Amino acid sequence: MIALTGRTVLLTGASGGIGAALCDALVKAGARVVAVGRNDERLQQLAQQQPAGQVVPLAADLATDSGRAHAIAIASKLQRTPSILVLAHAQSAFGLFEEQSMPELRDLVETNLLGPMALIHGLLPTLQAHPQAAVVAVGSTFGSLAFPGFAAYSATKFGLRGLIEGLSREYADRNLTFQFLSPRATRTAFNTSAVEAMNRELKVAEDVPADVAALLVAAIASGRPRMQIGWPEKLFARINGALPGLVDRSLKSQLAIVRRHARR
Ligand SMILES: NC(=O)c1ccc[n+]([C@@H]2O[C@H](COP(=O)([O-])OP(=O)(O)OC[C@H]3O[C@@H](n4cnc5c(N)ncnc54)[C@H](OP(=O)(O)O)[C@@H]3O)[C@@H](O)[C@H]2O)c1
């Protein structure tokens, strides 16, 4: 078990739908949150909703080298440095792969994969200076089961899962744990109206951010290395690992619906 009271948590995506709920839940669990996002105004508002000093805004664009370097430099010079890094930022990219441009795809990888990789790399010395530290990546069901219409996004989440799994094995004998915690579809601005319409048609269940945040905080405190939220998603992710052909056939039957919603 990891006690959250008195900890400093560096939380990326803190101004997002899941991130803001997570920020609130972490403060309620006794942590102080360094809140990262690009939009400073939204981060300031987030800080004002919490007791003074409990949320420290840190504006940085994690898709860029300079933004990552800025976040790492500020976080490692704080008086109370973070012992927990929670990576909850990402960019969505619903659409047909052939209709996505190379600059869009590059930006997606920079944000969702290279951003987390650079932050973990740059903050390792800071994290390891604590007697017990954790890196928590907010993944996705699509990090275990790639979905049509989300091929490039799924690739970034598969990559993130590989990074976290590899690091958890590389640091297995240290006091630094790595967790990959996966929400299923959640009602936030992350999902466009096209995604919501597709989810309704495919009868995909959607969670509310507060419920997801409560599950994430419980998983962080437990230190468990992996979590997939949602019962059918848990099962499908496992079937995809063991018998991917079954999932291929099931998704092929839904392909016409996906294409109709994914087309630009
Ligand atoms: N919502 C879902 O259905 C769902 C399902 C499974 C997994 N997830 C995962 O859950 C996490 C949170 O998703 P969400 O639904 O809360 O998304 P969201 O509401 O769209 O929030 C995204 C957050 O990421 C930040 N962000 C995006 N690009 C950034 C960049 N280049 N640099 C710094 N910050 C950036 C945004 O802040 P700024 O715009 O101010 O930069 C915002 O705080 C993501 O990792 C997502 O992949 C979401």
The ligand as a Tripos MOL2 file, in Angstrom:
@<TRIPOS>MOLECULE
LIG
   48    52     1     0     0
SMALL
NO_CHARGES

@<TRIPOS>ATOM
      1 N1        -12.2770    9.8260  -22.0700 N.am      1 LIG1
      2 C1        -12.1670    8.5530  -22.4520 C.2       1 LIG1
      3 O1        -13.1010    7.9620  -23.0350 O.2       1 LIG1
      4 C2        -10.9120    7.7800  -22.1360 C.ar      1 LIG1
      5 C3        -10.9640    6.3700  -22.2230 C.ar      1 LIG1
      6 C4         -9.8120    5.6400  -21.9420 C.ar      1 LIG1
      7 C5         -8.6490    6.2930  -21.5950 C.ar      1 LIG1
      8 N2         -8.6320    7.6650  -21.5220 N.ar      1 LIG1
      9 C6         -7.3600    8.2930  -21.1500 C.3       1 LIG1
     10 O2         -7.5670    9.0500  -19.9680 O.3       1 LIG1
     11 C7         -6.6680   10.1800  -19.9580 C.3       1 LIG1
     12 C8         -7.4610   11.4420  -19.7110 C.3       1 LIG1
     13 O3         -8.4480   11.5900  -20.7160 O.3       1 LIG1
     14 P1         -9.6410   12.6640  -20.5930 P.3       1 LIG1
     15 O4        -10.8760   11.9990  -21.0480 O.co2     1 LIG1
     16 O5         -9.6010   13.3140  -19.2680 O.co2     1 LIG1
     17 O6         -9.1830   13.7120  -21.7330 O.3       1 LIG1
     18 P2         -9.4700   15.2910  -21.8500 P.3       1 LIG1
     19 O7        -10.6680   15.6710  -21.0780 O.co2     1 LIG1
     20 O8         -9.4550   15.5850  -23.3050 O.co2     1 LIG1
     21 O9         -8.1910   15.9400  -21.1660 O.3       1 LIG1
     22 C9         -6.9280   15.8500  -21.7550 C.3       1 LIG1
     23 C10        -5.9220   16.5310  -20.8490 C.3       1 LIG1
     24 O10        -4.6160   16.4240  -21.4320 O.3       1 LIG1
     25 C11        -4.0270   17.7120  -21.5300 C.3       1 LIG1
     26 N3         -3.1690   17.7430  -22.7160 N.ar      1 LIG1
     27 C12        -3.4870   17.3740  -23.9880 C.ar      1 LIG1
     28 N4         -2.4550   17.5820  -24.8050 N.ar      1 LIG1
     29 C13        -1.4480   18.0700  -24.0330 C.ar      1 LIG1
     30 C14        -0.1230   18.4990  -24.3060 C.ar      1 LIG1
     31 N5          0.3940   18.4740  -25.5500 N.pl3     1 LIG1
     32 N6          0.6370   18.9380  -23.2740 N.ar      1 LIG1
     33 C15         0.1210   18.9940  -22.0170 C.ar      1 LIG1
     34 N7         -1.1130   18.6080  -21.7050 N.ar      1 LIG1
     35 C16        -1.9070   18.1680  -22.7060 C.ar      1 LIG1
     36 C17        -5.2390   18.6680  -21.6350 C.3       1 LIG1
     37 O11        -4.9370   19.9810  -21.1910 O.3       1 LIG1
     38 P3         -4.6830   21.2240  -22.2060 P.3       1 LIG1
     39 O12        -5.6580   21.0720  -23.3300 O.co2     1 LIG1
     40 O13        -4.8350   22.4430  -21.3950 O.co2     1 LIG1
     41 O14        -3.2890   21.0130  -22.6340 O.co2     1 LIG1
     42 C18        -6.1930   18.0200  -20.6400 C.3       1 LIG1
     43 O15        -5.8520   18.3750  -19.3320 O.3       1 LIG1
     44 C19        -5.9440   10.1400  -21.3040 C.3       1 LIG1
     45 O16        -4.7040    9.4980  -21.1300 O.3       1 LIG1
     46 C20        -6.8340    9.2620  -22.1780 C.3       1 LIG1
     47 O17        -6.0750    8.6010  -23.1710 O.3       1 LIG1
     48 C21        -9.7250    8.4140  -21.7730 C.ar      1 LIG1
@<TRIPOS>BOND
     1     1     2 1
     2     2     3 2
     3     2     4 1
     4     4     5 ar
     5     4    48 ar
     6     5     6 ar
     7     6     7 ar
     8     7     8 ar
     9     8     9 1
    10     8    48 ar
    11     9    10 1
    12     9    46 1
    13    10    11 1
    14    11    12 1
    15    11    44 1
    16    12    13 1
    17    13    14 1
    18    14    15 2
    19    14    16 1
    20    14    17 1
    21    17    18 1
    22    18    19 2
    23    18    20 1
    24    18    21 1
    25    21    22 1
    26    22    23 1
    27    23    24 1
    28    23    42 1
    29    24    25 1
    30    25    26 1
    31    25    36 1
    32    26    27 ar
    33    26    35 ar
    34    27    28 ar
    35    28    29 ar
    36    29    30 ar
    37    29    35 ar
    38    30    31 1
    39    30    32 ar
    40    32    33 ar
    41    33    34 ar
    42    34    35 ar
    43    36    37 1
    44    36    42 1
    45    37    38 1
    46    38    39 2
    47    38    40 1
    48    38    41 1
    49    42    43 1
    50    44    45 1
    51    44    46 1
    52    46    47 1
@<TRIPOS>SUBSTRUCTURE
     1 LIG1         1 GROUP 0 **** ****
